[in-house]
Structure formats: C-alpha cells, structure tokens
C-alpha cells in the first residue's frame, strides 16, 4: 500500500473517530463519559497510540479523569507522585510533549521505569484547556519505540483543538441544564412551602410569618429539610380531609 493510499485510509479513520465522538457528546448526561469517549477516539486518530488517558488539574494536584487501560492510571500516578513527566510538562508549558524512551529515561528515570515494566516506550501529550475549571492534558502511550512522529503530533494537536471546542459547548450545555433543574426544584419547593403555609393560615388563623415559623420549627425539631416538612404536612392534611 503506497503512502497516499495509507493517508487516505487514515483520514477516513480520523473522520469516523470524530463522528463517533460527536455522537457521544450529543448523548452525554455528564462529563465522565465525554472524557472517556475522547480517550477512546484519540487512539484512532493518532497512529502508534496504544493507550490513552486524560489528566485534569485538581486544586494543587492532578487526577486521571479517563483512560482506555488501567496501565495508564499507573503510569499517570507515578508522574503525579514525581510532579513531572510528559503529561505534567504539557500542562505546565502549554505545549505538546513528544518523547521516545531514551529521552524519557534521562528526564524521568523513576517514571520511565514504571512505564517500561508496563511495556510503554513512547509518549505524546497535548495540553487540554476547555475552560478555567477544566484544564489538563490528553496523554498517549505507545508500546513501540517509535517515539511518535511529527505528523502524529500534528494529528493530536488538531484533535485537541476540536475536543476543546466541542467539549466546551457540551460542558456549558450540561451546566445550563443543571442550573435549570435546580431552579425548577427550587420553584417546586417554594410552591409546596407556600401551600403548607396557606393550609396553616386557614386552619389555625395564623399570619403568613407565623405559619412559616411553625414549619421552620418542625423542620429543626425533626432535622428534615423545610420543603420535605412542607410536603409531609400537605400530604397529612390531604389525608385527613379525604
């Protein structure tokens, strides 16, 4: 197979990976599956990538948010322990890090020892910056000693840009949906509290403030949230009048 035909076939694979990622994003209800899909599809995009993971910065530390193989968790963990390595250097410098085994051994001997035992010999990591709360790196590990090619680096850079754009939109959508859900719940809670207050005012001749205080005191006494107390009270009164 000539180089042109290989490139065309790989282009089809890249297109398929991006389409599958778009489908996963459209079906997502939370960020975990989204990041897992990013890992699974990037292996199709970058030749020579056998394992992938995503590192996210968390407070003063780092965590592996998704991975295609348990070995990635172990390799990433050693980098976090040493506070250095391909993925952390990508995050800290904001640049793609492409390293073959000999260079890795010289730069990070302890990390490389763990990776070597797991059969990994090549590393490629790209910084990932979705927004201020979601910053990290996409990490690729190869079992071959190829060290990845410059073209592989370009593939990963292009994929990362597309991931940042699409995941940013998905994240905003999920956040907006959660906000709407919380708002709806707050409105429902407010409505049932007002209903309970109205029943108390009518049944006991209380003012609105006094009726509300009755509910608050019962909530504190039973150590139950106010809207739950209101729901129970309305249900109790409805049962009595049924």
Secondary structure, 3 states (H helix, E strand, C coil): CCHHHHHHHHHHHHHHHHHHHHHHHHCCCCHHHHHHHHHHHHHHHCCCCCEEEEEEEECCEEEEEEECCHHHHHHHHHHHHHCCCHHHHHHHHCCCEEEEHHHHHHHCHHHHHHHHHCCCCEEEEEEEEEECCEEEEEEEEECCCCCCCHHHHHHHHHHHHHHHHHHHHHHHHHHHHHHHHHHHHHHHHHHHHHHHHHHHHHHHCCCHHHHHHHHHHHHHHHCCCHHHHHHHHHHHHHHHHC
